[in-house]
Amino acid sequence: MSIMLFTHKDCALHNPDPHHPESPARIDAINDQIIRSGLDFVLVREQATASDLAPIYRVHDKDYVDGLFEKAPTEGHIWLDPDTPMTPETLASALMAVGANINAVDHVMQHTNQQAFCAVRPPGHHATRNQAMGFCIFNNIAIAAQYAMDKYDLERVAIVDFDVHHGNGTEDIFETEPRVLFCSSFQQQLYPFVDENHNNEHILSIGLPPGCKNYEWREAVYEKWFPKIDAFKPQLILISAGFDGHIEDEMSQFLLKEEDYFWVTEQIKRLADKHCNGRIVSTLEGGYDLSALGRSVVAHLKGMLGSDAY
């Protein structure tokens, strides 16, 4: 079994500030740790292709998308919100991140028992239909889900988001879309400062307190997520893979370790094997301590390979 790894050097073009936590060094750290781990032999690396605007317009308001191109600076950078900078190269990186996710969906839908990981940036799960926020420009995972439903006539797509920050953008986009099951976990009292009041039949967000220990997080997602996903019987599983809940990551106060990311991914893989011929597309969201990020992504990839890989 192999995993497709979709990435592209253009994802490094978005680089407004060497001190900004969402930097090209994140992809470098992932690649370095993959090589160090020996996982290269089970990865098939593919150069992503940039997306055109059609699938983006299916998720984001046209005025929002067109406005980004109109306001893109020709030099230096501007701020789309207090956390989200934009340089002349930002849209090239963002279009490549979307394209990688579309490439990955096409691959797993056209092959049996396939998984794909998109090592891309900028991340996406905070971007709403009409707003960039939290380092995010386009909502990569939401665009991938909508594309899968449009092209492959899927009726049940599950999105699992284990970033420590709530995927408010993804929830906003699919809050009234019953074909998408959105399961997320997040730290309470942390950006973007949401609660669980939007839960419904196909939105299941679990807020957990600062200082959440790994066994507490595992218990919550095991008891709430997995029965819901199992009953939903997804035809495709997408993962918003954020690793900023790691104990070494100063972005949060969760106490997770790379073993927890292996565990949750292995559980997701079992559900994918049961319901959708193993089809999983995972895309990078957060994770800002470079060492912890690299190790956690390796654990995540091993989880996709199954219980014998760790």
C-alpha positions, 0 to 999 in steps of 0.5 A: 500500500502507498500514500500519494503525497501532493505538494508543490514548491509554489506553496512556499511563495506565500512568505510575508514575514519570517516571524509569522508562525505560518511559514514555508519552514513548515513544509520543509520540516515535514519533508525532512522528517519524512525522509528521516523516518524512512517513509519515502518508500511508501510515498508516491510524490506528485506535483500538484497543479494549480486550481482554476476559479470554478471550484472555488466559486462553488464554495466562496462568494464570487465577490470575495474571490474576485476582491482578493485578486483586486486587492492583491499587492504588487509589493510588500504585504497587506493584512486581510485580517489581524492574522492573515497577511497577503503578498503578491505571491499569496494567491499563487500558493493558495491556488496551488493548495486548492489544486492539490486537494482537487488532484487528491480527490481525483486520485482516490476516487479513481483508484481503490484503497487509496489515501492521499496527503496534501502538504500545502499552505496556506491552510484553509479551515478558518476561511468562510464563504466570504472572509479570509481569517486565521491564516486561511485564504481559501477553504481547501477542504471544503472546496475538495468536498464540494468538488467530490460531490459535484464531479462524482455525485457523492451523497455522503462526504465526511470531514474530520477536523482535529486541528486544535482551533475550531474549523469555523469556516468549514462549519459555516460553509456546510452548516445546511448541507446534509450530504456533508458530515463535519466532525471537529474537536477544538480547544475552548476559549481559543481562536476563533472563540466559538462554542458548540451551539451550531451542532445539528444532525450533520455537524458534531463539534467537540469543545474541550478545555485547556489542559486537555490530556490525550486520554480525555481527547481520545475518549471524547472523539471515540465516543462521539465521532466514530459512531456518528461517522459509522452510521453516516456510511461515508463514500469519502473521508476528508481530514483537516489535519492540524497538529497544533494540539501537540504538547510542544506547540505553544499555539494551544494548551492541549497535551497531545503527542504524535501517538495520538495523531497516529491513533485517530488516523488509524481509527479513521482509516478503519472506517474508510476501509469499512465504508468507502474502499479506504478512500481518504484525502488529508490536507495540512491545516495547523501545526507550528512547532516545527519538530512536533509538526514533522513528527506528527505528520509522520505518525499521521501517515503511518496511521493511514498505512494501518496498525503495523506501521507504527 
